[in-house]
């Protein structure tokens, strides 16, 4: 499906990763515009990109003359402009549950391990690599403990985070599993999370969105 969508992202950005999943689940075509977060002091800080996205973060999504920022807002925009197949359940309670799960991963866990946070710990506070790893594992584990309880203890959980159709919550969960493995967090305490992640990776939409297959991956 030709849509004229342009995604500005970085192969290993969790936020860009979740938007790529959403685009793939929707079956939408999009143009990739890599923004290297480390090269040249961080290309997200370049004047032309900062003019488009004043936060100097990825992703940004251009749809014609419109530029959208913030991954969850972008995903909700895609849901509203391309409602089929849906990322959210039809009922209000289901949508609230899915948004809660998605925000736990995207708004509570992810920001504490974001590149600019880790760079600040290193450059301004002198935190070493081992300590940065311990920091990341601590906050992922804290979030995963709650997420595992919410998923394992709810009858609405199915093959995926909500029922048997992948959606918004799964698109946010999978990138966080990628980060957990990157930081070598033991996952034995999170069997439901691991099971859902494995189910997602059986789907082409998740495989084509994976960091290692992006054109800007090293």
Secondary structure as UniProt FT lines:
FT   STRAND          5..9
FT   TURN            11..12
FT   HELIX           14..26
FT   STRAND          30..34
FT   HELIX           39..41
FT   HELIX           43..45
FT   HELIX           47..52
FT   TURN            54..55
FT   STRAND          60..63
FT   TURN            64..65
FT   STRAND          66..69
FT   HELIX           71..81
FT   HELIX           92..103
FT   HELIX           104..109
FT   HELIX           110..113
FT   HELIX           115..123
FT   TURN            124..125
FT   HELIX           129..152
FT   TURN            155..156
FT   HELIX           168..182
FT   TURN            183..184
FT   TURN            188..189
FT   HELIX           191..200
FT   TURN            201..202
FT   HELIX           204..209
FT   HELIX           211..213
FT   TURN            215..216
//
